[in-house]
Amino acid sequence: MKTLKVEDIYIGGYDTFADVAARLPRFIEKVYNAKRLHSVLDYRSPNEFEDQLVQQAA
């Protein structure tokens, strides 16, 4: 998860591991899964990809 480290951990200003554990879920849900495009998912966010799968299954 190089992106996670570069985009949040290194610049996040975390003081302790507890800080990381408390704030990391926000980054994953609000940025990584919602906004960041993934080449493996045809340059869509994981949320967009999942929504499309649900629509196709219906």
PDB file of N, CA, C and O in Angstrom:
ATOM      1  N   MET A   1       0.823  -1.179   0.000  1.00  0.00           N
ATOM      2  CA  MET A   1       0.000   0.000   0.000  1.00  0.00           C
ATOM      3  C   MET A   1       0.871   1.248   0.000  1.00  0.00           C
ATOM      4  O   MET A   1       0.789   2.082   0.902  1.00  0.00           O
ATOM      5  N   LYS A   2       1.688   1.359  -1.006  1.00  0.00           N
ATOM      6  CA  LYS A   2       2.562   2.512  -1.124  1.00  0.00           C
ATOM      7  C   LYS A   2       1.759   3.800  -1.154  1.00  0.00           C
ATOM      8  O   LYS A   2       2.139   4.788  -0.525  1.00  0.00           O
ATOM      9  N   THR A   3       0.656   3.795  -1.878  1.00  0.00           N
ATOM     10  CA  THR A   3      -0.158   5.005  -1.996  1.00  0.00           C
ATOM     11  C   THR A   3      -0.651   5.469  -0.638  1.00  0.00           C
ATOM     12  O   THR A   3      -0.621   6.662  -0.337  1.00  0.00           O
ATOM     13  N   LEU A   4      -1.095   4.550   0.167  1.00  0.00           N
ATOM     14  CA  LEU A   4      -1.576   4.884   1.505  1.00  0.00           C
ATOM     15  C   LEU A   4      -0.478   5.573   2.301  1.00  0.00           C
ATOM     16  O   LEU A   4      -0.721   6.592   2.947  1.00  0.00           O
ATOM     17  N   LYS A   5       0.711   5.030   2.257  1.00  0.00           N
ATOM     18  CA  LYS A   5       1.820   5.633   3.001  1.00  0.00           C
ATOM     19  C   LYS A   5       2.146   7.025   2.476  1.00  0.00           C
ATOM     20  O   LYS A   5       2.312   7.964   3.254  1.00  0.00           O
ATOM     21  N   VAL A   6       2.237   7.155   1.159  1.00  0.00           N
ATOM     22  CA  VAL A   6       2.635   8.431   0.564  1.00  0.00           C
ATOM     23  C   VAL A   6       1.548   9.487   0.726  1.00  0.00           C
ATOM     24  O   VAL A   6       1.851  10.642   1.024  1.00  0.00           O
ATOM     25  N   GLU A   7       0.292   9.108   0.534  1.00  0.00           N
ATOM     26  CA  GLU A   7      -0.792  10.090   0.546  1.00  0.00           C
ATOM     27  C   GLU A   7      -1.335  10.400   1.932  1.00  0.00           C
ATOM     28  O   GLU A   7      -2.011  11.414   2.107  1.00  0.00           O
ATOM     29  N   ASP A   8      -1.058   9.555   2.926  1.00  0.00           N
ATOM     30  CA  ASP A   8      -1.620   9.844   4.240  1.00  0.00           C
ATOM     31  C   ASP A   8      -0.624   9.676   5.383  1.00  0.00           C
ATOM     32  O   ASP A   8      -0.427  10.611   6.158  1.00  0.00           O
ATOM     33  N   ILE A   9      -0.015   8.553   5.504  1.00  0.00           N
ATOM     34  CA  ILE A   9       0.818   8.274   6.674  1.00  0.00           C
ATOM     35  C   ILE A   9       1.981   9.254   6.785  1.00  0.00           C
ATOM     36  O   ILE A   9       2.179   9.858   7.840  1.00  0.00           O
ATOM     37  N   TYR A  10       2.751   9.419   5.716  1.00  0.00           N
ATOM     38  CA  TYR A  10       3.936  10.273   5.771  1.00  0.00           C
ATOM     39  C   TYR A  10       3.593  11.743   5.997  1.00  0.00           C
ATOM     40  O   TYR A  10       4.358  12.455   6.647  1.00  0.00           O
ATOM     41  N   ILE A  11       2.478  12.203   5.484  1.00  0.00           N
ATOM     42  CA  ILE A  11       2.125  13.621   5.627  1.00  0.00           C
ATOM     43  C   ILE A  11       1.081  13.872   6.709  1.00  0.00           C
ATOM     44  O   ILE A  11       0.736  15.023   6.978  1.00  0.00           O
ATOM     45  N   GLY A  12       0.575  12.814   7.331  1.00  0.00           N
ATOM     46  CA  GLY A  12      -0.515  12.945   8.289  1.00  0.00           C
ATOM     47  C   GLY A  12      -0.147  13.526   9.629  1.00  0.00           C
ATOM     48  O   GLY A  12      -1.027  13.975  10.363  1.00  0.00           O
ATOM     49  N   GLY A  13       1.109  13.533   9.969  1.00  0.00           N
ATOM     50  CA  GLY A  13       1.506  14.085  11.254  1.00  0.00           C
ATOM     51  C   GLY A  13       1.061  13.238  12.428  1.00  0.00           C
ATOM     52  O   GLY A  13       0.725  13.770  13.486  1.00  0.00           O
ATOM     53  N   TYR A  14       1.056  11.949  12.257  1.00  0.00           N
ATOM     54  CA  TYR A  14       0.658  11.053  13.341  1.00  0.00           C
ATOM     55  C   TYR A  14       1.742  11.010  14.408  1.00  0.00           C
ATOM     56  O   TYR A  14       2.932  10.973  14.097  1.00  0.00           O
ATOM     57  N   ASP A  15       1.321  11.015  15.664  1.00  0.00           N
ATOM     58  CA  ASP A  15       2.273  10.960  16.771  1.00  0.00           C
ATOM     59  C   ASP A  15       2.456   9.544  17.296  1.00  0.00           C
ATOM     60  O   ASP A  15       3.560   9.155  17.678  1.00  0.00           O
ATOM     61  N   THR A  16       1.380   8.779  17.314  1.00  0.00           N
ATOM     62  CA  THR A  16       1.439   7.430  17.876  1.00  0.00           C
ATOM     63  C   THR A  16       0.706   6.461  16.963  1.00  0.00           C
ATOM     64  O   THR A  16      -0.019   6.868  16.055  1.00  0.00           O
ATOM     65  N   PHE A  17       0.903   5.188  17.216  1.00  0.00           N
ATOM     66  CA  PHE A  17       0.177   4.174  16.471  1.00  0.00           C
ATOM     67  C   PHE A  17      -1.322   4.300  16.716  1.00  0.00           C
ATOM     68  O   PHE A  17      -2.119   4.021  15.820  1.00  0.00           O
ATOM     69  N   ALA A  18      -1.710   4.712  17.904  1.00  0.00           N
ATOM     70  CA  ALA A  18      -3.134   4.903  18.210  1.00  0.00           C
ATOM     71  C   ALA A  18      -3.742   5.974  17.316  1.00  0.00           C
ATOM     72  O   ALA A  18      -4.895   5.850  16.902  1.00  0.00           O
ATOM     73  N   ASP A  19      -2.983   7.023  17.012  1.00  0.00           N
ATOM     74  CA  ASP A  19      -3.450   8.057  16.092  1.00  0.00           C
ATOM     75  C   ASP A  19      -3.713   7.459  14.711  1.00  0.00           C
ATOM     76  O   ASP A  19      -4.736   7.736  14.084  1.00  0.00           O
ATOM     77  N   VAL A  20      -2.786   6.647  14.255  1.00  0.00           N
ATOM     78  CA  VAL A  20      -2.941   6.000  12.952  1.00  0.00           C
ATOM     79  C   VAL A  20      -4.176   5.118  12.954  1.00  0.00           C
ATOM     80  O   VAL A  20      -4.991   5.194  12.035  1.00  0.00           O
ATOM     81  N   ALA A  21      -4.325   4.287  13.970  1.00  0.00           N
ATOM     82  CA  ALA A  21      -5.459   3.364  14.051  1.00  0.00           C
ATOM     83  C   ALA A  21      -6.794   4.101  14.101  1.00  0.00           C
ATOM     84  O   ALA A  21      -7.793   3.607  13.579  1.00  0.00           O
ATOM     85  N   ALA A  22      -6.817   5.259  14.714  1.00  0.00           N
ATOM     86  CA  ALA A  22      -8.053   6.023  14.831  1.00  0.00           C
ATOM     87  C   ALA A  22      -8.406   6.745  13.532  1.00  0.00           C
ATOM     88  O   ALA A  22      -9.581   6.818  13.171  1.00  0.00           O
ATOM     89  N   ARG A  23      -7.404   7.283  12.819  1.00  0.00           N
ATOM     90  CA  ARG A  23      -7.674   8.104  11.638  1.00  0.00           C
ATOM     91  C   ARG A  23      -7.594   7.366  10.315  1.00  0.00           C
ATOM     92  O   ARG A  23      -8.138   7.838   9.317  1.00  0.00           O
ATOM     93  N   LEU A  24      -6.941   6.237  10.282  1.00  0.00           N
ATOM     94  CA  LEU A  24      -6.763   5.509   9.035  1.00  0.00           C
ATOM     95  C   LEU A  24      -8.079   5.063   8.387  1.00  0.00           C
ATOM     96  O   LEU A  24      -8.207   5.175   7.167  1.00  0.00           O
ATOM     97  N   PRO A  25      -9.048   4.570   9.138  1.00  0.00           N
ATOM     98  CA  PRO A  25     -10.316   4.190   8.495  1.00  0.00           C
ATOM     99  C   PRO A  25     -10.976   5.333   7.730  1.00  0.00           C
ATOM    100  O   PRO A  25     -11.606   5.099   6.698  1.00  0.00           O
ATOM    101  N   ARG A  26     -10.844   6.559   8.217  1.00  0.00           N
ATOM    102  CA  ARG A  26     -11.409   7.712   7.512  1.00  0.00           C
ATOM    103  C   ARG A  26     -10.743   7.872   6.150  1.00  0.00           C
ATOM    104  O   ARG A  26     -11.424   8.082   5.146  1.00  0.00           O
ATOM    105  N   PHE A  27      -9.434   7.775   6.112  1.00  0.00           N
ATOM    106  CA  PHE A  27      -8.726   7.912   4.845  1.00  0.00           C
ATOM    107  C   PHE A  27      -9.164   6.827   3.865  1.00  0.00           C
ATOM    108  O   PHE A  27      -9.422   7.106   2.694  1.00  0.00           O
ATOM    109  N   ILE A  28      -9.245   5.615   4.339  1.00  0.00           N
ATOM    110  CA  ILE A  28      -9.609   4.507   3.455  1.00  0.00           C
ATOM    111  C   ILE A  28     -11.015   4.696   2.897  1.00  0.00           C
ATOM    112  O   ILE A  28     -11.221   4.518   1.697  1.00  0.00           O
ATOM    113  N   GLU A  29     -11.978   5.049   3.730  1.00  0.00           N
ATOM    114  CA  GLU A  29     -13.365   5.203   3.276  1.00  0.00           C
ATOM    115  C   GLU A  29     -13.600   6.477   2.486  1.00  0.00           C
ATOM    116  O   GLU A  29     -14.288   6.446   1.466  1.00  0.00           O
ATOM    117  N   LYS A  30     -13.047   7.595   2.930  1.00  0.00           N
ATOM    118  CA  LYS A  30     -13.341   8.893   2.309  1.00  0.00           C
ATOM    119  C   LYS A  30     -12.470   9.198   1.096  1.00  0.00           C
ATOM    120  O   LYS A  30     -12.904   9.921   0.199  1.00  0.00           O
ATOM    121  N   VAL A  31     -11.258   8.666   1.048  1.00  0.00           N
ATOM    122  CA  VAL A  31     -10.345   8.995  -0.052  1.00  0.00           C
ATOM    123  C   VAL A  31     -10.048   7.769  -0.906  1.00  0.00           C
ATOM    124  O   VAL A  31     -10.334   7.756  -2.103  1.00  0.00           O
ATOM    125  N   TYR A  32      -9.477   6.746  -0.293  1.00  0.00           N
ATOM    126  CA  TYR A  32      -8.974   5.605  -1.064  1.00  0.00           C
ATOM    127  C   TYR A  32     -10.091   4.865  -1.791  1.00  0.00           C
ATOM    128  O   TYR A  32      -9.941   4.542  -2.969  1.00  0.00           O
ATOM    129  N   ASN A  33     -11.196   4.592  -1.125  1.00  0.00           N
ATOM    130  CA  ASN A  33     -12.287   3.857  -1.760  1.00  0.00           C
ATOM    131  C   ASN A  33     -13.264   4.743  -2.518  1.00  0.00           C
ATOM    132  O   ASN A  33     -13.939   4.270  -3.433  1.00  0.00           O
ATOM    133  N   ALA A  34     -13.351   6.004  -2.161  1.00  0.00           N
ATOM    134  CA  ALA A  34     -14.364   6.871  -2.768  1.00  0.00           C
ATOM    135  C   ALA A  34     -13.840   7.708  -3.933  1.00  0.00           C
ATOM    136  O   ALA A  34     -14.572   7.948  -4.893  1.00  0.00           O
ATOM    137  N   LYS A  35     -12.606   8.149  -3.866  1.00  0.00           N
ATOM    138  CA  LYS A  35     -12.117   9.102  -4.862  1.00  0.00           C
ATOM    139  C   LYS A  35     -10.972   8.583  -5.724  1.00  0.00           C
ATOM    140  O   LYS A  35     -10.910   8.876  -6.918  1.00  0.00           O
ATOM    141  N   ARG A  36     -10.076   7.823  -5.130  1.00  0.00           N
ATOM    142  CA  ARG A  36      -8.861   7.421  -5.844  1.00  0.00           C
ATOM    143  C   ARG A  36      -9.177   6.399  -6.923  1.00  0.00           C
ATOM    144  O   ARG A  36      -9.838   5.393  -6.667  1.00  0.00           O
ATOM    145  N   LEU A  37      -8.699   6.665  -8.127  1.00  0.00           N
ATOM    146  CA  LEU A  37      -8.932   5.767  -9.252  1.00  0.00           C
ATOM    147  C   LEU A  37      -7.884   4.664  -9.251  1.00  0.00           C
ATOM    148  O   LEU A  37      -6.713   4.901  -8.954  1.00  0.00           O
ATOM    149  N   HIS A  38      -8.324   3.452  -9.590  1.00  0.00           N
ATOM    150  CA  HIS A  38      -7.455   2.285  -9.583  1.00  0.00           C
ATOM    151  C   HIS A  38      -7.373   1.722 -10.993  1.00  0.00           C
ATOM    152  O   HIS A  38      -8.397   1.464 -11.626  1.00  0.00           O
ATOM    153  N   SER A  39      -6.167   1.533 -11.479  1.00  0.00           N
ATOM    154  CA  SER A  39      -5.987   1.031 -12.845  1.00  0.00           C
ATOM    155  C   SER A  39      -6.557  -0.374 -13.010  1.00  0.00           C
ATOM    156  O   SER A  39      -7.079  -0.705 -14.075  1.00  0.00           O
ATOM    157  N   VAL A  40      -6.467  -1.194 -11.985  1.00  0.00           N
ATOM    158  CA  VAL A  40      -6.995  -2.557 -12.053  1.00  0.00           C
ATOM    159  C   VAL A  40      -8.515  -2.551 -12.248  1.00  0.00           C
ATOM    160  O   VAL A  40      -9.077  -3.490 -12.814  1.00  0.00           O
ATOM    161  N   LEU A  41      -9.165  -1.505 -11.784  1.00  0.00           N
ATOM    162  CA  LEU A  41     -10.623  -1.383 -11.881  1.00  0.00           C
ATOM    163  C   LEU A  41     -11.020  -0.506 -13.060  1.00  0.00           C
ATOM    164  O   LEU A  41     -12.069   0.139 -13.036  1.00  0.00           O
ATOM    165  N   ASP A  42     -10.190  -0.483 -14.082  1.00  0.00           N
ATOM    166  CA  ASP A  42     -10.447   0.310 -15.289  1.00  0.00           C
ATOM    167  C   ASP A  42     -10.572   1.800 -14.948  1.00  0.00           C
ATOM    168  O   ASP A  42     -11.446   2.498 -15.462  1.00  0.00           O
ATOM    169  N   TYR A  43      -9.697   2.259 -14.085  1.00  0.00           N
ATOM    170  CA  TYR A  43      -9.621   3.661 -13.665  1.00  0.00           C
ATOM    171  C   TYR A  43     -10.937   4.169 -13.073  1.00  0.00           C
ATOM    172  O   TYR A  43     -11.418   5.255 -13.396  1.00  0.00           O
ATOM    173  N   ARG A  44     -11.488   3.349 -12.205  1.00  0.00           N
ATOM    174  CA  ARG A  44     -12.657   3.730 -11.414  1.00  0.00           C
ATOM    175  C   ARG A  44     -12.301   3.568  -9.940  1.00  0.00           C
ATOM    176  O   ARG A  44     -11.360   2.855  -9.593  1.00  0.00           O
ATOM    177  N   SER A  45     -13.052   4.228  -9.093  1.00  0.00           N
ATOM    178  CA  SER A  45     -12.839   4.040  -7.663  1.00  0.00           C
ATOM    179  C   SER A  45     -13.457   2.703  -7.256  1.00  0.00           C
ATOM    180  O   SER A  45     -14.341   2.203  -7.952  1.00  0.00           O
ATOM    181  N   PRO A  46     -13.014   2.117  -6.150  1.00  0.00           N
ATOM    182  CA  PRO A  46     -13.628   0.876  -5.695  1.00  0.00           C
ATOM    183  C   PRO A  46     -15.134   1.017  -5.471  1.00  0.00           C
ATOM    184  O   PRO A  46     -15.893   0.088  -5.748  1.00  0.00           O
ATOM    185  N   ASN A  47     -15.565   2.170  -4.975  1.00  0.00           N
ATOM    186  CA  ASN A  47     -17.004   2.376  -4.770  1.00  0.00           C
ATOM    187  C   ASN A  47     -17.762   2.362  -6.099  1.00  0.00           C
ATOM    188  O   ASN A  47     -18.825   1.749  -6.193  1.00  0.00           O
ATOM    189  N   GLU A  48     -17.229   3.027  -7.126  1.00  0.00           N
ATOM    190  CA  GLU A  48     -17.870   3.023  -8.450  1.00  0.00           C
ATOM    191  C   GLU A  48     -17.924   1.609  -9.024  1.00  0.00           C
ATOM    192  O   GLU A  48     -18.941   1.193  -9.578  1.00  0.00           O
ATOM    193  N   PHE A  49     -16.831   0.885  -8.888  1.00  0.00           N
ATOM    194  CA  PHE A  49     -16.759  -0.472  -9.401  1.00  0.00           C
ATOM    195  C   PHE A  49     -17.793  -1.365  -8.719  1.00  0.00           C
ATOM    196  O   PHE A  49     -18.484  -2.138  -9.384  1.00  0.00           O
ATOM    197  N   GLU A  50     -17.898  -1.261  -7.418  1.00  0.00           N
ATOM    198  CA  GLU A  50     -18.860  -2.058  -6.668  1.00  0.00           C
ATOM    199  C   GLU A  50     -20.295  -1.694  -7.045  1.00  0.00           C
ATOM    200  O   GLU A  50     -21.137  -2.578  -7.200  1.00  0.00           O
ATOM    201  N   ASP A  51     -20.576  -0.406  -7.194  1.00  0.00           N
ATOM    202  CA  ASP A  51     -21.912   0.022  -7.613  1.00  0.00           C
ATOM    203  C   ASP A  51     -22.283  -0.560  -8.976  1.00  0.00           C
ATOM    204  O   ASP A  51     -23.419  -0.987  -9.184  1.00  0.00           O
ATOM    205  N   GLN A  52     -21.327  -0.576  -9.899  1.00  0.00           N
ATOM    206  CA  GLN A  52     -21.589  -1.133 -11.218  1.00  0.00           C
ATOM    207  C   GLN A  52     -21.876  -2.635 -11.142  1.00  0.00           C
ATOM    208  O   GLN A  52     -22.750  -3.136 -11.848  1.00  0.00           O
ATOM    209  N   LEU A  53     -21.151  -3.343 -10.298  1.00  0.00           N
ATOM    210  CA  LEU A  53     -21.396  -4.785 -10.140  1.00  0.00           C
ATOM    211  C   LEU A  53     -22.798  -5.045  -9.595  1.00  0.00           C
ATOM    212  O   LEU A  53     -23.479  -5.975 -10.027  1.00  0.00           O
ATOM    213  N   VAL A  54     -23.214  -4.226  -8.655  1.00  0.00           N
ATOM    214  CA  VAL A  54     -24.560  -4.379  -8.072  1.00  0.00           C
ATOM    215  C   VAL A  54     -25.619  -4.128  -9.139  1.00  0.00           C
ATOM    216  O   VAL A  54     -26.610  -4.856  -9.207  1.00  0.00           O
ATOM    217  N   GLN A  55     -25.426  -3.110  -9.971  1.00  0.00           N
ATOM    218  CA  GLN A  55     -26.386  -2.803 -11.028  1.00  0.00           C
ATOM    219  C   GLN A  55     -26.450  -3.919 -12.049  1.00  0.00           C
ATOM    220  O   GLN A  55     -27.534  -4.257 -12.525  1.00  0.00           O
ATOM    221  N   GLN A  56     -25.311  -4.499 -12.396  1.00  0.00           N
ATOM    222  CA  GLN A  56     -25.287  -5.593 -13.364  1.00  0.00           C
ATOM    223  C   GLN A  56     -25.961  -6.842 -12.819  1.00  0.00           C
ATOM    224  O   GLN A  56     -26.573  -7.596 -13.575  1.00  0.00           O
ATOM    225  N   ALA A  57     -25.854  -7.065 -11.528  1.00  0.00           N
ATOM    226  CA  ALA A  57     -26.442  -8.252 -10.914  1.00  0.00           C
ATOM    227  C   ALA A  57     -27.952  -8.134 -10.799  1.00  0.00           C
ATOM    228  O   ALA A  57     -28.655  -9.143 -10.743  1.00  0.00           O
ATOM    229  N   ALA A  58     -28.450  -6.910 -10.764  1.00  0.00           N
ATOM    230  CA  ALA A  58     -29.903  -6.701 -10.585  1.00  0.00           C
ATOM    231  C   ALA A  58     -30.678  -6.920 -11.852  1.00  0.00           C
ATOM    232  O   ALA A  58     -31.901  -6.782 -11.860  1.00  0.00           O
TER     233      ALA A  58
END
